[in-house]
Amino acid sequence: MNHTKTRFAPSPTGLLHLGNARTALFSALFGEHFLLRIEDTDQERSRSEFVTQLLDDMRWMGLAWDEGPQSAKASADYFQSQRGEIYARFYDQLERDGLAYPCFCTVTELEVSRKVQLSSGQPPRYSGKCGRLNPEDIERRLQKGLQATLRFRVPRNETAEFNDLVRGPQKFNTDDIGDFIIRRADNSPAFFFCNAIDDSLMGVSHVVRGEDHLSNTPRQLLILRALGLAAPEYAHISLVLGDDGAPLSKRNGSRSLSQLREEGYFPLALLNMLSRVGHHYENEGLMGLDDLKRHFNVGHLGKSPSRFDIAHLQHWQEEVVRVADDETLWGWLHKETRALVPKQKQALFIDIVRTNCVFPGQADEWARILFADELMPATGIIDVARQAGEPFFLAAMDAAIAANGDFNAFMTRLKATSGAKGKALFMPLRAALSGRTDGPELAKLYLALEPSLLRKRLAEYAGVAG
């Protein structure tokens, strides 16, 4: 098929997490036309505020949809909760054709049957008991006020097969499936049903979803065949595992996208990480969304589960920070951080951020070190000062006064007067100027500090070392 139309169809029952975000990304990368649909048939758990957050998260990621809702206001086009009349027509068609029937079995009855089957080594599936009721039996039960689900009548002794774009040929014996519920007792549509119906009616050509849906596919293909509706092709992607090897969840490392945004992650970092979880690119460098899409290959999707590693995400975050332009980095900083930076030092500070920070919180720390008169020395810093000795810091003070804003002149004079070189020269200076032994180049620290603050810190360390 020349034109691929994919979709992302989340349920708005919580915040968008990394596993679902990856499915959305793969669908958007694969499809030439990308559809967003809200599957909100669970009225008890679905919330409009989750829809609003979902749309915000998708836009933040840069995943523009060609078709779908533009707000959390439910519409008949892209919210399943508004499509009941459409589903009802197809329920009626299946019942007229004898391909669906009401089931009056209680939860207790079904659980007992399930346990009996399991104890005898059989896979649990519905016995078909209510499928043998005649119209009079059905009417009598309805008159008594009994609630019924609607079950799809699965054809016996057939094979449901399809070619999965990730996992290859798939075959399922219909006798192992059992008649399944397509409408719940409260008249809400079951996932198997409305999900398949909407994919067909909306012209979705390819469905990218997690491998946990693989066993749903034969059921959906049987429904579509019974209704004479076209079926999409399927690509069931590997699951994402957490750091403990269990499916990714909040407990083992997954975060919501709103959390990642608050922590200061760039969307491009997330895109580069997620697009490589269970998918291989020849280019191992940072790519923009257009290039990620251009080089996405469904044949490069792996079958084995992939593990989420926060270090992987932080690597891409660092890559993005290093190439971000000045305006982007300045806007990324916390408002409180920006307020500390003198205007004349802004360009220098952004350069320090680009080469030394990965998150806004780290930039905030350096802003306070450089532009606030409050230094909290790291562990061991006082020992570094004592090893250098009082004469070293007195010589540094003299050199700073003489050189003023010329760092090279400052270093030349200090080397000559103190006799220090190498680590013995640089480490005490770093300790005095920043309270740390790592961080920005010494020249940048020197130039960022106001001369009076620089001399004050050197004087303080002369006192400590004396």
N, C-alpha and C positions, 0 to 999 in steps of 0.2 A: 504494500500500500504506500503510495507516494506521500500522502498527507497523514501525519500522525497527530491524533488528538488524544491528549492524556488528561487526567483529572487528579485532583486531591480532594478527598471527601471526609473531612474530620467531623467528629462529634464534639459539640461545644460543651463538654462536661468538666473541663478543667483547662489549665494553661498549656500552651504548646511546648512540648519537651523535645529533646534532641532526636529521639527515635522517629517521631512523627515529622519533625522538621526535615530529617534526611529523606523520608519518603516524599515529602512535598518537593524537595530540591531535585531528587532523581526524576520525578514526574515532569517538573518544569524543564529540566535539562534535556529530557528525551523527546518531549512533544514539540511539534511545530506550532500547535494550538493548545493552550493550557486552560483548563476549566477548573474553577473552584466551586464546590457544592457543600452545603452545610447539612449534615445528617443529624437532625435534631428531633428524631422521633421519640427519644427518651425525654418526655416532658418534665419528669420529676427532677432530672439532673441537668438538663440543658439550660444555659443562662445566656441572656443577651450580652452581658458584660464579658463573657468568655468569647463571644463572637467578635465583639469590638477589639478585644486584645489580640485575637487571632489575626484579624485583618491588619492591625498595626504591626504585628510581628512579621507577617508575610511581606508587608511593604518595607519594613526595616531591613529584611534580608535581601530586598531587591527583586523578589519573585512576583512580578506583575502578571496577573491573570488576564487572558484575552476574553474570558466569559465568566460571569459569576457575580456575587453580591458586591455592592460598593459600600454598604453600611450594614449595621446589625439589624436593620428593619427587615423582618421576614417577608419574603416575596414568594409567590407561587412558582417562580422560575427556578430558584436555587436553594430553597429551604424545604426539606422533606416534610416538615410539619404542615406545610401548606399544600401538599400534593395528594391529600387523602382521596379526592375524587378520582384522580388518575389511577391510583392503586385499586380502588374499589371496582373500577371497570374490569380490570384484569382478574381480580378475585372472582367476579361474576362469570367471566369467560371460562375460567378453570373449573368452576363448579358446574356450569352448564355442560361442559365437555366431560364431566365425570373425572376430572383430574385433580380435584381437591374436595375435601369433605370436612364437616365439623367434628371436632374431637371433644368429648366431655370428660375425659380422664382427669382425675384430680392429681395434684402434685404428689400426694401420698401414694396413690396407685402407681404412678410413673416411677417413683423412687423404689418401691417394692419390686417392681418388674426389673428395674435396672440392677438391683442387688442380686436378684435370682439369676439373671443372665451372667453377671460377673462371677458369681460363685460357681457356676457350671462351666466357666472358661469361655463364655461366648461374648463377643463385643456387644455392648449395650446399644440397642436400637429399638425403636417403637414397634410393638407387635402387630400393629395394623388393626387392632380390636375394633375401633370405632369406624374404620373403613368398611366394615361389614354391616353396619346399621342400614335398615331400609328407611325410606322417607317418613313412614309412620312413626318409627322409633325416634327419629330425629325430632319430628314435630312434637311428640309427647314430652321429650326432655326439655325442649325450648319452652313449652307451655308451663312446665314446672319452674321456669325461671333459672334453669341451669345455664351457666356460662360455657361457651365453647370457643376453643381455638380453631383455626383453620389449618388443616394439614395438606401438604402436597402429596399426591399419590405417586410414589416413585415406581417406574416400570420395573418389572422383575426380570432377572437374569439377562441384563444388558450390560454393556461396557460404556462408561462415560470416559471419553479420552480427548486430550488436547495436547498441543505442543507448547510447553512453557519456555519462554524466551531465555530464561536463566537455567532451568533444570531439565530441559529437554522433554521428550515424550512422557506423558502421564496417563495412566489407565486406572480406572476405579470400577469395581464391580458394583452395580446398583443394589445387589442383594445385601451388601455390607453397609448401605447408607440408611435404609429405613425411612418411612414417611416422616417428613419433618414439618415443623410449624412455620407457616408463612404469615399468619396473622394471630396476634396474641388475643387473649380473652377480653382485653380492654379495647379491642379493635385497632390497636396500633400495629403497624406493619413490622415484621421481623426483618433483621438486617439482610438475610439471604435474599429476600424478595425485593424490597424497595431499592437496594443497592444495585441489583442486577437490572431491574426495570429502568432505572434512571440512566445507567451507563448506556443502555441500548437506545433509549429515547433521545438522549442528549448527543448521540453520535460519537461516543467515546470509542476510539479504535484500539487503544492500548491501555491496559490497567497495570500500573506499577504499584505493588503493595507487598507487605511483609509475608514471609513464608508461613507465618502462623495462619494465614488465610488460604493456604493451599488446599486444605480439605473442604473449604467452602465452595471452591470453584466448580466441582462436578454438580453440586446442588444447583448452583446458579445457571450452569449450562443446560441442565434439565428443564428448569423453569423457562428459560428463554426459548428453548426448542419447542416446548409445549405451547407457548404463546405465539410462535412464528416470528420471534424477534431476533435481530442480528446480535451476535455475541462478539465482544472484543477479544483481542489477544491479551494474554496475561504474562507478566514478568514478576515472579515472586522472589523478592530480594532477601538476602540473609538477614537474620536478626542481629541487633547490636547488643553485645554483652557488656556488663559493667566490669569494674576492676576485680570483682570476685568470681567472674565467670558465669554469673547468673544474668538473665535478661535485664537489660538496662532499665533502671528505675531510679526514683528519687533517693532510695536507700543506698545505692551503690555508685553514685556519681552523676546521675542525670540532673540537669538543671533545666528550668524553664527558660525560654528565650528572654523573657522580661528580666530574669535574674542576671543573665549574661550581659544584657544591655546595661543594667545597673552597675555591674562590676567593671564596665568599660571596654568590653570586647568590641572589636570592629566587626560589622557584618561580613566583610570580605574574608576575615580570618575564619569565621564560622563556615562560610561557603567552601573555602579551600580545604578545611578539615573534613567536613561532612561528605564532600564529593569524592573523597578518597577512602572513606570507610566502607570497605567491601567493593570498591571500584578502583581500577587502575588507570592512571594517565601516564603516557610516555614522558611528558613534561613534568618534572618534579619541582619546578619553581612556582612562585606565586602567579596566579592567573586571575584575570577579571571574569565577571560572570559571562560575558559574551564568549570568551575563549573556553571557559569551562563547558559551556553549552556546545560550542562548535566541535570540541574534541571528545564529548561524551559518547561512549560506545556501549550499548547494552550487552555486547559480547564480552566486555571487560568486567562485568559484574560477577563476583565470586559466589560460589554455593555455600562456602563454609561461614559460620558465624564470625562476625568481626568484633573486636574488642575496642571499646572507647577508652582513650588514654588522654587525660587532661593535659599531659605534657605535649601531646600532638597539637592540641588546640592552642596552647601557649606558644608553641613554635611559630604557628601561622600568625598569631597576634603580633609577635615580635617582628616578623617579616613585614607586616602591614605598617606597623609604627615606623619602621626604618625608611619606608618609601613614601610615607604620607607627606603632603605639602604643608607649609607653615600654617596656612589658614585652617586646614583640617585639624591639625594637632592643637592649635590654640582653642578652637571650638570644643575639642574633646576634653580639655582640662576642666576640672571643677571650677565653678564661679569663684569660690574662695581662694583657689590657687591663683587664678588670673589677677585677683585683687592685690595679691602680694607682690607681683612682678612690676618693677618700674618700667615705664614705657620704653626708655632708652635701652633697657636690658632685655626686651622681649625677644628679639631675634636670637640673641645668645642663649637665652633660656630654652627656647624651642629647640635649638641645636643640641643642648644638653639633654633635653627630654628624648629627642629622636634617637640618641645613641646610648642612653642609659636606662630608659624606662619602658615598661611593657603595659602598665596600667596607670590610670590617673592618680591613684593613691600614692604611687611612687613619685610621681611628679610633684604632688603636694608636699611630700617629705623634703624633696630637694628645694622647693620654693621656700620652705621654712628655714632650712639650713642656710640658704644663700641670702635671703632678704628679710629675715626676722632676727632680732637680737636674742635668740634663744637656741643654745646649742646643747644637745643631749649626747655626750660622747658615747660611742659604742664600747662594749666590753674590751678591755685591754688597751684602750687609747692612751690612758694616763701613763701606762708603762712605756709606751712608745715615746712619749714626751720626756720622761725621766731618763731614758737611754740617750736621747739626743743631748740633754743638758741645757742649763740656763744660757750659756754663752751662744749656743746655736740660735736660740730664739731672739736674743738681743741683737745678734748679727742680722737676723731676718728682718727685725723691725727697722734697723738702720738702712738695710737694702731697700725696703719698701718705701721708706720716706724719700730716699734718693732717687729711686726709679719711678715713683708715682705709678702711672698706668702702663708702663713698659715692662712686660713680663720678662722678655729676654734680658733686659738690662738688670732687672731684679735678680734673676738666676745667676748671671755672670758675676755680679758683685757678691752674692751670698756664697757662691762656690769659692771665690777668692778669699773672703774673710773668715769663713768657717772651716775650710779645708774638707768639707763633707762632699761626697759624691755617690752616685748610684742610689741604692735603697736607703742609705743613711741620710741622703739629702731629701729624697722625695717623700718618704714615709712620714717623717715628723711634720713636714709641711702640710701634707694631706690631713694628718691628725688634728693639727691646729686649726686649719681653715674650715674643715667640714665635720670634724668629730668622727671620721671614718677613715679606713685605709683602702677603700675601693671607691669607684664612682667615676665622675667625669675627668677628663684630662686636667692636669694641674693648672695649665694655662687658662682654661675656661673657668675654673674655680677662682683663680686670681682676678680675672677680668670681671667676673660676675659680682664679686664682693665690693661694696663701697669701700674706698680707701680707709676711712675712719674705722669701719667695722673690721677690716682686715688687720689693721695695726692693733686694735683692741684684743683680737683673738691671739695674735702672736704674743702680746704682753701678758695675757692671762696664762699662756702656756710657759712663758719664761718663769712666771711665779710658781707654777706647778712643778717645773723641772728644777727650780732652785733649791 
